């Protein structure tokens, strides 16, 4: 019997005092106060507007794939290769070869450098790792011949800018 009563409607009356108190608060503060409170409470987002370059079909195919096992050089190289990969448009020359080389380089980079706590803790590594996951996920889901959608490209270019800033600071 106790189990059956747990699912029956409760004879208890709900108080509406809390609802009217919230309404009164919003009336007294107004939209500006609520908006400013939301702005203060919400996490800060990078406000720098990133310019997304147009997609290209002609580019210089790199011949420097692979790791040198120097973190700063490798991080810069992987970031630069990813920057080009993100900007490739439909029908780009050697797009499939670029994507395959890029995916191998990204996997090698993460597999090697995530083992070192001093490197894995750097802001440049964690942001690059996030970017690698996005680009590798795109390749896994859509293949190497399909260009990235605009929204994903914009986010990646924002991350590339953050990576570059971190690398310039030695972080």
Long-range contacts (C-beta under 8 A, 24 or more apart in sequence): 46-158, 46-162, 48-161, 50-154, 50-157, 50-158, 50-161, 51-157, 52-150, 52-153, 52-154, 52-157, 53-87, 53-157, 54-87, 54-89, 55-87, 55-88, 55-89, 55-90, 55-92, 55-147, 56-87, 56-88, 56-89, 56-92, 57-88, 57-89, 57-90, 57-91, 57-92, 57-93, 58-92, 58-93, 59-84, 59-87, 59-88, 59-92, 59-93, 61-93, 61-94, 61-97, 61-98, 65-101, 65-104, 65-105, 66-105, 66-108, 67-105, 67-108, 67-109, 67-112, 69-112, 71-113, 71-119, 71-125, 72-167, 72-170, 74-109, 74-113, 75-109, 75-124, 75-125, 75-128, 75-163, 75-167, 76-167, 78-105, 78-106, 78-109, 78-128, 78-132, 79-128, 79-131, 79-160, 79-163, 79-164, 79-167, 81-105, 82-106, 82-131, 82-132, 82-135, 82-156, 82-160, 83-157, 83-160, 85-135, 86-135, 86-148, 86-153, 86-156, 86-157, 86-160, 87-153, 88-147, 89-147, 90-145, 90-146, 90-147, 92-147, 95-144, 95-145, 96-144, 96-145, 98-144, 99-139, 99-143, 99-144, 99-145, 100-144, 102-135, 102-139, 103-136, 103-139, 103-144, 106-132, 106-135, 106-136, 107-136, 122-166, 122-171, 123-162, 123-166, 123-171, 124-163, 124-166, 124-167, 124-171, 127-159, 127-162, 127-163, 127-166, 128-159, 128-163, 130-159, 131-156, 131-159, 131-160, 131-163, 134-159
